[in-house]
Amino acid sequence: MNPARERLARIYRAALAAVEPEACVAAVAEGLAPARPLRVVAAGKAAAPMARALEAACGDRIRESFVVTKDGHGLELIRSRVTEAGHPVPDARSEAAGLEALAVASRATPDEAFVLLLSGGASSLLSAPLPGLGLADVAAATHALLEAGADIEALNTFRKHCTRVSGGRLARSAAQASEIHVLAISDVPGDDLSTLASGPCAPDATTYTDAVRVTSGVELPPAIREHLDAGCQGQRDESLKAGDPALASVRSRVLASNAIARAAALEAARKEGLRPISLGGELRGEAREAAGRLVGLARSLAPDDSTLLVIGGETTVTVKGSGRGGRSQELALAAALALEDTPNIDLLAAGTDGTDGPTDAAGAFADAGSVARGSAAGMDAWGRIEDNDAYTFFAAEGGLFVTGPTRTNVMDLVLLEVRPPGA
């Protein structure tokens, strides 16, 4: 790995360390509902380390703890039942986990507190369909929305009107508890708890009409379309809205976020001798278009000192090809094409969860030599990006960034090192 890539990898790891779930939960766990017994549900990519921290802090106070996480993200815990389920498309295990989470919440008594440890991925992992819908319907609709490039807000608007745990419904199941506490690792823009994991314990401002709007133009199973239309006509129960009594005892805290990771990346850049520049959390839109904007900005700098640009968020990919990849790899490949004549810029685009799309890579590096190295390995960069096949390109070229599961998730980071021309 060249020196620039090594620096970018170190900065990425420093950002992850700042949002490590176990440490985040440990910092607040001892003061959580003092002296009360706890019923616990942990869901998401960070669920296992979050639950482990709560076990260490609260010990015998935990009467019951259920943990569901993505395949490969589980841990052996002492006081918790741990299961893994499908993500990003739900499977039968996701349906079972959603029903079990509701059951745990319903068993909370007036002398107990209910605790929800929430992180990205929980929407899929707790996908028990609403009455009248089948899991196959929800899974097919989720897949269709992902293929169409739906953003997180659209996906969650759909889920909050098709699944049993989302849209405040988990809080309604835990209504007998004396207190409901949500501790969250945020993977959504603005750390909006009604969007994070489709808001299991949060009020929902969206309606069935919104769900129809955000799925317009996407081919959905007939049962889903009929369900949403019936909801628009008042024939289905709405998600919980602000002021619902079931939400009155909910207390929520965001423990880690993309903003915290970005701040850590900027500090790490200083320690690496780079001048840090924050571009905020505005990474969004189609991955290819975002890459063009970022490369254009980096080229315009012509700095006197080596500089690091840091931006976070999530792009989308409208899938038209049959290849493999994810939004970070697609962004990196588009950047590589734009960087062919720019030898003073290196880029790393990566998901903080360690998994970019349905691949084993967190993301990819790109620089001025990426396209040429790919060509030498028999890869046509333009052909690969048109087939949404960035993974195959970077696997041959050598630019894949593989971390394994990080067991956290605060959206994506893009880091661009810009050196003075000629440096």
Secondary structure, 3 states (H helix, E strand, C coil): CCHHHHHHHHHHHHHHHCCCHHHHHHHHHCCCCCCCCEEEEEECCCHHHHHHHHHHHHHHHEEEEEEEEECCCCCCCCCCEEEEECCCCCCHHHHHHHHHHHHHHHCCCCCCEEEEEEECCHHHHCCCECCCCCHHHHHHHHHHHHHCCCCHHHHHHHHCCCECCCCCHHHHHCCCCCEEEEEEECCCHHHCCCCHHHCCCCCCCCCHHHHHHHCCCCCCCHHHHHHHHHHHCCCCCCCCCCCCHHHCCEEEEEEECHHHHHHHHHHHHHHCCCEEEECCCCECCEHHHHHHHHHHHHHHHCCCCCEEEEEEECCECCCCCCCCCCHHHHHHHHHHHHCCCCCCEEEEEEECCCCCCCCCCCEEEECCCHHHHHHHCCCCHHHHHHCCCHHHHHHHHCCEECCCCCCCCCCEEEEEEECCCCC
